[in-house]
């Protein structure tokens, strides 16, 4: 079993189907004897550069533990899914369970925004 980090960039028109896409890949991973150690939905974000004339897309981060044979099945599914604009699969040395820096930043902004709202209402 090896450790992998996967980032999926999903077409913005598929935002309503994100939960179904996540469920679909969770089922594939579990069916192939994999373990999900971290799953984060980063939401709709600005792309670094336009892809197919799109400027925003939906990001999902998944850290898994799975056999090398089954990672090929996942990658084939990513390639065949038209909702996925881009994906990257990175082999890691150890299991990653902590919250990603992007999600931490998003949470900090949310807390900061709530703090500003409280100040405005007083």
N, C-alpha and C positions, 0 to 999 in steps of 0.2 A: 504494500500500500504506500502510495506517495502523496505528498501534499501539493495542492494546486490552488492558485488564486485566479479567478475568472472575472473579467469585467465585460459586461454586455452593454452595448449602446443600441437602444431600441428606437425605432421610428416614432416621432412625436404624435402621429395620428393614431398610434396603438396604445395611447396612455390609459384608455379605459380597460384594456385587456392585460395590463401589467400583472395583475394578481393571477390571472390564468396562465400567463407565460411562466411566472415564478413557480406555480404549482406543477406545471408540465415538467420543468427541468428538475424540480425537487423529486418528483416521481421517478424520472429517469435515473437520477443519482442513487436514490434509495433502492430501486429495482436492480441496479447493477452493483449492489453491496457497497455503496459509497456512504460516507458520513459528511454531513454539512456542519462545519464548525463555525461558520459566520455567514450570514446573509444580510446584506444591507441594500435598501432601496434608497438611492441618493436623490431620486426624483428627477424632474425635468431641469436640465442645466444647459448653459451655453456651450457650444462646441468650440474647440480651439481654432478650427478652420471649417469652412462649409464642406459638407459631404452631401453629394447629390442635391445641391442647392438648398440644403437644410442648415439652419443656424442653431437650432436647439434639438435636444434629444433626451431620452429617458435613460438614466444610468442605473445599473444593478451590479453589485459586487458580491461574489460568492467565493468562499474558501471551503475547499472540500478535501477529503482524504479518500482516495479511490485507486484502484489498480490501473496501471498504465494501459492495459488493453481496453478498459472502458472509457478512458479519456478520449480515445479516437471516436467512439460512438457519439459522445457528447459534441465533439467538434464537428462531426458530420451533421448532426442535428442543427447546430448553430449555422452552418453554411446553407442548409436547405430552408431555414426559416426566413421568409421574406421580411418579417418584422424587425429582424436584427440587422442593423446597418453595419456594425463592426463588432468584433469581439477579440479578446486576447486571453490566452491561457498561459500562465506563468507557473513553472515548477518552483516551489519554495523548499527551503531546507527544514522548516519546522512548521508545526500547526500554529495558525494565527487565530486568536479568539477575541482580541481587544478591539475596541471601536476604532474605526479608521479616522485619520485626521480630517477628512472631508466631512464626515458625519459629526465629529466633535465641533468643527467650525460652524456647521449648520445649527447645532444645538446651542452654541454660545450666542449666535446671532438671534436665535429665537428667544433666549432668556433675556438678552440685551433689549430686544424689541419689546418684550413684555414689561421690562423695567421702565422703558421710556413711556409706555402706555399708562402705567401707574402714575408716573410723575405728571403726565398731561391731565389726568382726570382729577388730581387733587386740587 
